[in-house]
Amino acid sequence: MSQHVVVSPHEDEPPGLHRVANAPPRRSWRTWLIGRPLATADAPHQTIGKTVGLAVFASDALSSTAYATQEILLILAGAGVAALVYGFPISIAIVVLMAIVTISYQQTIHAYPDGGGAYIVARDNLGELPAQIAGAALLTDYILTVAVSISSGVAQLVSAYPSLQIWRVEVAVILVLFVMVINLRGVKESGIAFAIPSYFFIAMMYLTVGIGFVRLLVGELGTVVDPPPLEIEEVASVSLFLLLHAFSSGTAALTGIEAISNGVTAFREPRSRNAAITLVWMALILATLFLGISYLAGEIRALPSEEETVISQVARTALGGRNLLYLAVIGATALILVMAANTAFAGFPRLGALQAADGFLPRQLTYQGSRLVYSRGIISLAVFACILIIIFRASVSGLIPLYAIGVFLSFTLSQAGMARRWWKIGHMAPGAVVQERGSVLAYESGWHTKMAINAFGAVCTAIVMLIFAVTKFTGGAWIVLILLPVLVFIFEMIHRHYRRLAQQLTLRDYRAPTRIRRHRVIMPISGVHQGTLAALRYARSLSDDVTAVHISIDPEREMALRRRWATWGDGTRLVILDSPYRLMLEPLLEYIEEIAASQEANEVLTIVVPRFVPRGWWQNALHAQTAVWLRFALMFRPGIVITDVPYLVHETEMEER
Amino acid sequence: MSQHVVVSPHEDEPPGLHRVANAPPRRSWRTWLIGRPLATADAPHQTIGKTVGLAVFASDALSSTAYATQEILLILAGAGVAALVYGFPISIAIVVLMAIVTISYQQTIHAYPDGGGAYIVARDNLGELPAQIAGAALLTDYILTVAVSISSGVAQLVSAYPSLQIWRVEVAVILVLFVMVINLRGVKESGIAFAIPSYFFIAMMYLTVGIGFVRLLVGELGTVVDPPPLEIEEVASVSLFLLLHAFSSGTAALTGIEAISNGVTAFREPRSRNAAITLVWMALILATLFLGISYLAGEIRALPSEEETVISQVARTALGGRNLLYLAVIGATALILVMAANTAFAGFPRLGALQAADGFLPRQLTYQGSRLVYSRGIISLAVFACILIIIFRASVSGLIPLYAIGVFLSFTLSQAGMARRWWKIGHMAPGAVVQERGSVLAYESGWHTKMAINAFGAVCTAIVMLIFAVTKFTGGAWIVLILLPVLVFIFEMIHRHYRRLAQQLTLRDYRAPTRIRRHRVIMPISGVHQGTLAALRYARSLSDDVTAVHISIDPEREMALRRRWATWGDGTRLVILDSPYRLMLEPLLEYIEEIAASQEANEVLTIVVPRFVPRGWWQNALHAQTAVWLRFALMFRPGIVITDVPYLVHETEMEER
């Protein structure tokens, strides 16, 4: 059955070393689901151009046009239909903010050619705590991106096929799992796969908006429902709070704009320049589509509802009914939303691995699965997203208050980090060069302006974040405001754990321990049979100091056991623990503890447990798993070695297989 | 910290033997929930008289009056309100059946003074298979008793407090768990606790029925709704099938009548006589109440509904409205129903332990918990019952089709067994005495009649069972008809497993194996640190033939490891397993398998795994649990010893605690 190939040892290898290579693992249901394993060597290295780059990174940002307008109107509608006229002005304000953020990120992209995500920028320029805050904010938001995008995607489908209404949660969950599997397979060959739907969406949207405006000009664009449900009253008095509230809901449109700055490395050289240009293009498309939709929504008197999305209302009215074109628009929108979720599946695991490598998340997250992807991160993301979707019944409006606050927190931190970075640069000696983890610092003239720009960006996003936290606090933002510190705390705990463990295990000035002087063996037995004797035989091969221990619950049983032990026990010491309360584990543990307590440094205590080898799962249920429980109980007990010796009945087992 | 008391060794103990007694275990949440542990010596021995006996054993049987009538009417109502007039005649038929069963069980009680449950009677007289069938039938029915009784109890409460309607499932589940805890505590002191509510129920019922009849005679007993919802049409044609269907629904009234025959031992001497008398009394009360309620239900034109139980309708009409008396009746009914569930909690674990002792169920079921009760059986029962309640949304009518079929199957088997027994007795030589497991056989004159009685009982119950199966098949009986054989099959599998294992482990003509000639040790390592070295130290104490194995995923990591190993490895052989697919476990397993394959009988292979000792649960999540996975993977692999050596960092751990 050998699958091993002994390969030629590397030149520098000592004679004592043996090297063995493995054949690829057998296929299994996993192979079927996520594809054949990829060798580490297969890691993809190809880079992408601007056109594909736009497609790959824009889906998250662009897809937000599918719900941003609706969420603005939803809040305004709270103050009566009249208030909806504020929808467009608010959209303009959001686009201004968009411009500011874009400009700031331009600088980040150039400063961090190897990818300048908020986490890295904060870590390099602001230190550990801000970095962890950024990390927490981003992780939370990746989860919300998936939940919101998928939910919105389902909402689009429901608009087209109202009969889906009752199944929205199920559909959403299935979609998440679908995207998860895609990502477990690895999206190496994604370039073209992304380009088509992204550009299809962009095209359909411009078409819709275009047709809409033309028909508006020729004055034949009607309203969603003709005649509009209620005559437009003169504008009711609308509170500033309401406007800010609507505004902060709309800021969801900005989410995903940072994607490009994380993925600079994916671009073809000159990557910074290409990435920067792509960012500008993305921002332009995003801004125009968002404004167009918002304006038309106002014109056609779109009313936000759970049954039909605003996008659907706009498309239906602009394209004159639920025709094929309309279905294409809805399809494209749903598709882009699913892809937006997909980008989060790229970002979350990468960031997780980054934080894990820094020791703030479980190390396992740095482990790449058989398909060269961070499987654990991908799965965790899917699980969390599904939980959110189920809790919020796949309602976008329900999720929005939690969303975007994390995005803006990370915006603020990364811009602040950039500002700090310019300040450092400004105070460097001309010609000096400092290599940081993520980027290279060298004096630049005109650092003042650059610092100013980033600082301004930081301030703006900070203000938006505050507005957001205040206006949406009761709506659900409080959850995030509690969650973030908790996460940061957990990160710190994990970090502390790894640090301390490293100290404890270090071999720096570690003197090898003296050889083991005394080796005690304790062997719990419930009966005397071949299994017990096999264990005994093994125990005695470990040491001469073996003690068999029997927990006595039933006197007759005990007597029988002692009689048989006298015959078969080979003279080994037998201790009977009376258990008047019929407890199995506790007396044994007490006994072990007591012996362990009297141990010295160069003594070892081994517990030998006869283990039954089941032929099938269910058979485990037929045996008191003392070994399992014992290990469980001693898990936190250092200095005790647990050994389980299988019943040597395998010959019989074999022939019976 | 020693809690041990070395007690004087028993006279017959060999010098080599040490005996240690345990102090009672510390208190914990378990102590708080189910009370302090009871020493085996505390096992209760007190017996009870007829009065208390009736209270203890009758609740199950009597409680069925709370739903039997309703279920009859429910079926009849299917053929129009007119059909309801058949309710009373059917009730009479059921009472006749009741009489037959009672008489048959009279004989069982006398024949089995140590308790003659269907399982024992079938086992002693019909053999293994019938016994297991009876066991399966009874276990299923105990579960259904809990589900039905609790659901009906909740239905009563809902009748009184309709606002509870939406919470019925939750309330039912909570009640089940409540009864479970009570039973985990042990119902040693139950006698009086049972007497009060049982007699209270009996009193309230007779009062209701009494008042009902009085008001009926003086002609002032109205109908549930005045005037009755629809004029009584002349009787519509009613199919025989419908009548039989209704009849079989009503037979639920007989459930629990066998309780006394199981518990003869609980009675004061002459126990058989006392038990027999109690049985008669129980049957009389049951019959009269059942008839009374059925008759009144007809008079007041009670209509079965999920909102209000028939009992509630009868009580409300008889007692003139939802007054205090009415509430008392409902309360008493709900209470007796909960107690009926409680009797199942006594029966299920006892039967389970019986079958486990015979080797047809997992041995653990014979283990008495710290409170001298079969905890595992009790918990399993609660779990299964809760599942049923949740699936059937706590609807009695939904559960009824599954119910009682098992009861009648066990009736049939036990009566058939009795008949068989009489036949055996009839063919014994006068004066001869045969000791069977459950009873003593000695020739009796008049065995013919006794045999005839039991045979007749068997036939009747068999017929009812058939009627039941046919009429309720589609309604849900099919589930039970599939379940029972499956259960029996499982029992046999378990039995087979234990038998074969015993053969494999027997020491009969077993020659002690030769001493271990070769001991190989394999030690997987991921890094070189104090933990690894501790494990290495231990491994070398086992054998000189130690091989360290490293799964190489990351070349740099591997290089570093090999460098450190050269320094610290103490010259131990190091094997590098290249894992181009980044799989951790598979390559290791293959390697182990290969070595294991080349083993001879007197060779041993030990896997030494360095185990990290976490300070808290959550820290486990921070470490790839190779040891755990490895053990998992090798669980079915006999002949390999797995040892985990804890990182010796506990000094530090200690001082930090």
Interface residues (C-beta under 8 A of the other chain):
Chain A: M1 S2 Q3 H4 V7 E13 P14 G16 L17 H18 R19 V20 A21 N22 P24 P25 P37 L38 A39 T40 A41 P362 R363 Q364 Y367 Q368 G369 S370 L372 I494 H497 Y498 L501 Q504 L505 T506 L507 Y510 A512 P513 R515 I516 H519 V528 H529 Q530 G531 L533 A534 R537 Y538 S541 L542 I553 R562 R564 A566 W568 D570 G571 R573 L574 V575 I576 L577 D578 S579 P580 Y581 R582 L583 E586 P587 E590 Y591 E593 E594 A597 V604 T606 F612 V613 P614 R615 Q619 A621 L622 H623 A624 R631 M635 F636 R637 P638 G639 I640 V641 I642 T643 D644 V645 P646 Y647 L648 V649 H650 T652 E653
Chain B: M1 S2 Q3 H4 V7 E13 P14 G16 L17 H18 R19 V20 A21 N22 P24 P25 P37 L38 A39 T40 A41 P362 R363 Q364 Y367 Q368 G369 S370 L372 I494 H497 Y498 L501 Q504 L505 T506 L507 Y510 A512 P513 R515 I516 H519 V528 H529 Q530 G531 L533 A534 R537 Y538 S541 L542 I553 R562 R564 A566 W568 D570 G571 R573 L574 V575 I576 L577 D578 S579 P580 Y581 R582 L583 E586 P587 E590 Y591 E593 E594 A597 V604 T606 F612 V613 P614 R615 Q619 A621 L622 H623 A624 M635 F636 R637 P638 G639 I640 V641 I642 T643 D644 V645 P646 Y647 L648 V649 H650 T652 E653
